Amino acid sequence: MRAALLLFGQARATDRIEANPGVSSLSVIEKYKLDVYCCFWDEPEAHKSIELFKPKSHALISPDVFPAWKAEWWKKWSREVGKVQDVSHRWPRFNNEILTSRDNTLRYWVLAHHGIKLLSGGYDLVVASRPDVGFAIYPEIEHVLPDQIVVQDRWYFSYIDHIFWGASASMQKLLNWDKMIAAMVKAEIMGKYGRRPMSLARGGRWLSGENTLALTIQLSGFTLAKRQFKTFVIRRK
């Protein structure tokens, strides 16, 4: 089985990861002989992570491009949702939010979109993870059905964005900026689980990281295949 690991997100805690390889992605890379690819924001910590993980290919994206991506998200999302409901009153709040969970979710997808394009070489399986994930209980990474995306079995989608995997073609389809927007349009119009609009669902946390990933998986035609393993975030000292 040829498998790749795509690490993307904001690079953090590189020194702690290097000092604790047995609980980090470094041990997973070694165990499964994964080819590594990285896509980070172009910041000093990212350069340290590139040196640590030694990817086959990597991309460092300037944070300056994010406002344009955020504006594009709203333009595409509001154009479709606006056909059935007025969302113009939500633009000022959305536009003025800085470094909130919504912004962080969109930053996550910008890097996912760029990162998945780095992969080449005909992999059977692609694993996606953030660079600072630690493992309390290790995942057994194995073949899955084409319509499955494997996530950890935690309450209410918690931590499913820490690490997940699927067949290469499935992950290429999933980690796509426009695919995510289309899924969030469906979630808003159809309502969360067929009930209230995503933005109004109690506990829905519109555009939160876990919900956005889970809904994009489900509304893109994939099945959440839950497995028993446990992750945590490796923190700075």
Secondary structure, 3 states (H helix, E strand, C coil): CCEEEEEEECCCCHHHHHHCHHHEHHHHHHHHCCEEEEEEECCHHHHHHHHHHCCCEEEEECHHHHHHHHHHHHHHHHHHHCCCCCCHHHHHHHHHCCCCHHHHHHHHHHHHHHHHCCCCCCCCEEEEECCCEEEEECCCCCCCCCCEEEEECCHHHCCCCCEEEEEHHHHHHHCCHHHHHHHHHHHHHHCHHHCCCCCCCCCCCCCCHHHHHHHHHHHCCCEEEEECCEEEECCCC
